[in-house]
Structure formats: structure tokens, C-alpha cells
Amino acid sequence: MPESDALLEGVTLTQSTDVLRVTSGAPLRVLASANIGDDLALTRNIVAMSVARGQGASELEQKLHNWAIQADIHEPYVGLLTSAPSEDLIVVLESTAKWKVAVLFLADLLSLCSAGKTGPKEENALTGIDIIVLTDASLSMGAMVSAMVTATEAKVRALVESGITTRDGDVATGAPADSLVIGCLSKGERIRRAGPTTLFGYTVGRAVYQSLSRALQSQQAV
């Protein structure tokens, strides 16, 4: 039986062998860089499926669609394809008096790249650092964008401070297929800015930094 945990009020995480599913009773406003649903504004479901490297993208997207139908998801959803094992999921929960944040983090660090330095290539197209940020705060579109930027800055800081480089010896800034999803319930405090020195941005940045640092320690120890 899949295990289910509450992330926010009305938002649960269900984890099975190779699929993570975030389900929300109320629609989540989303901004997503994802394999499926990257143009959605609202959704009740965010799904991450762990798949083997080297498979075709269209074939894998169809596999995810088939799973969604079997799981009774009959409405648009955000879907991530990742080569990171679902059991490697890291979850960080943070809260203030006015809002809560849940950060879900998966990473396959086998192949890293340096933005603007590593040349275009199709290999390892699924290797990525996948981040899902959920909150019950009411984020403006600008705040969702700046939360994405802040999360990315925190990801890069963790890589740089750990001295991680690409196979070519360049400073690593990420992986070839990084994904990032911001989802909010719009129930709590209205937030218009989420830069790194705002409370919300600081909270997101700290959670992402801690998650990637843990992932780096775990995968380097293998």
C-alpha cells in the first residue's frame, strides 16, 4: 500500500515504488518547469515518476500518462520524469505564524553541467535536480517567479560551496534536466516578493540548500 503524508492542510504526499504524487483538495496555482503540464496555471495533482536512464522522452511521457489514468487523474496535472529513485526523496517542512512551506527534493547527480559553459547535448536527458515548493501562502505571479530564482540560487550555492565540478572540470551549476515547480493554495498571507532576503525567500532558499547538501553527502558516500 502506498504511504500518504500530509504536507499542508488539504495537501497530501503519496509515495509508492516509483511514483510520488502530491494531491490537493483545492486547486493549486502553479508555475512549473516540468515534462508535462508546464503551461498549467492550476492543478490538483503533481506527479514525479522515477524512470531508467536512456529511454525516449515521448515513450516515458506516455508511461506517465497511462499511470495517471490508472490513478484516476482525469484532469490536467504537472508531471516530472526523473532518473532519481523515489526512495531518495527529501522533504523539508517549514512554518511561520502566517504560512507553511513544504519542499520536496529529488536529485540524480550522475551528470552535472555548468550553465553557459557546458555545450548542448542530448545524453542524460533525464538526469536532474527536481524541486517542488508548496505553500499555503498566496503568492503573486511575481513572487512565484522570484521564488524560482531564489531556489535556483540556493541550488547553485550548495553545489559551489561543496566544490562540485562537471566531468570537464567546470564549476557545476546544475544538471541537464533540472525541474522546478512552485505551487500555492492562496489561502494565507499575500506575498508579492520572494527574493533571498525576504522571509519567504529565505525559508525556501534554506530548505533547498539543506536538501541538496544532504543529497550530495548521501550520493558521494555511495
Secondary structure by P-SEA (a helix, b strand, c coil): cbbbbbccccbbbbbcccbbbbbbccccccccccccccccccccbbbbbbbbccccaaaaaaaaaaaaaaaccccbbbbbbbccccccbbbbbbbcccbbbbbbbbbbccccccccccccccccccccbbbbbbccccccaaaaaaaaaaaaaaaaaaaaaaccccccccccccccbbbbbbbbccccccccccccccaaaaaaaaaaaaaaaaaaaaaaac
